[in-house]
Amino acid sequence: MVIAKEKILHLLHYMPDEIDVDEVVDQIKLTAKIDQALEESNRGLGQDWEEFKKEWLNEDL
C-alpha cells in the first residue's frame, strides 16, 4: 500500500491538534486503501456492480 506524502499532510491538516496515534494510522491506511480501490476500478479490475449486488443479496445473513 502506497500513499503520497501530500495526501498524508492534507489528512493531518484537518485533524485535531491532539489525536491518538492509532487513529492517525487508521486514517492513513483507510485513505490508501480507498485510493488503491479507485485506481483498480479505473483500470477495470473491480467486480461488476450488478454481479456484486446479486451475490450480496443472495448471501445468507
C-alpha positions as CSV (number, residue, x, y, z in Angstrom):
1,M,0.0,0.0,0.0
2,V,1.4,3.4,-1.0
3,I,0.2,6.9,-0.2
4,A,1.6,10.3,-1.2
5,K,3.2,12.4,1.4
6,E,1.0,15.3,0.2
7,K,-2.1,13.3,1.0
8,I,-0.9,12.5,4.5
9,L,-0.1,16.2,5.1
10,H,-3.6,17.0,3.9
11,L,-5.1,14.5,6.3
12,L,-3.0,15.8,9.2
13,H,-4.0,19.4,8.4
14,Y,-7.7,18.6,9.1
15,M,-7.2,16.5,12.2
16,P,-7.4,18.0,15.7
17,D,-4.3,19.3,17.4
18,E,-4.2,16.3,19.7
19,I,-5.2,12.9,18.4
20,D,-4.4,9.3,19.2
21,V,-1.6,7.9,17.1
22,D,-3.7,4.8,16.2
23,E,-6.4,7.0,14.8
24,V,-3.9,8.8,12.6
25,V,-2.5,5.5,11.3
26,D,-6.0,4.1,10.7
27,Q,-7.0,7.2,8.7
28,I,-3.8,6.9,6.6
29,K,-4.4,3.2,5.9
30,L,-8.1,3.9,5.0
31,T,-7.2,6.6,2.6
32,A,-4.5,4.5,1.0
33,K,-7.0,1.6,0.6
34,I,-9.6,3.9,-0.9
35,D,-7.1,5.3,-3.4
36,Q,-6.0,1.8,-4.4
37,A,-9.6,0.7,-4.9
38,L,-10.3,3.7,-7.0
39,E,-7.2,3.1,-9.1
40,E,-8.1,-0.6,-9.6
41,S,-11.7,0.4,-10.6
42,N,-10.4,2.9,-13.1
43,R,-8.3,0.2,-14.7
44,G,-11.3,-2.1,-14.9
45,L,-10.1,-4.5,-12.2
46,G,-13.0,-4.2,-9.9
47,Q,-16.0,-6.5,-9.7
48,D,-19.1,-5.7,-11.9
49,W,-21.6,-3.7,-9.8
50,E,-24.6,-5.9,-10.9
51,E,-22.8,-9.1,-10.1
52,F,-21.8,-7.8,-6.7
53,K,-25.4,-6.8,-5.9
54,K,-26.6,-10.3,-6.9
55,E,-24.0,-12.0,-4.8
56,W,-24.6,-9.7,-1.8
57,L,-28.4,-10.0,-2.0
58,N,-28.2,-13.8,-2.2
59,E,-25.9,-14.3,0.8
60,D,-27.4,-15.9,3.9
61,L,-27.2,-13.4,6.7
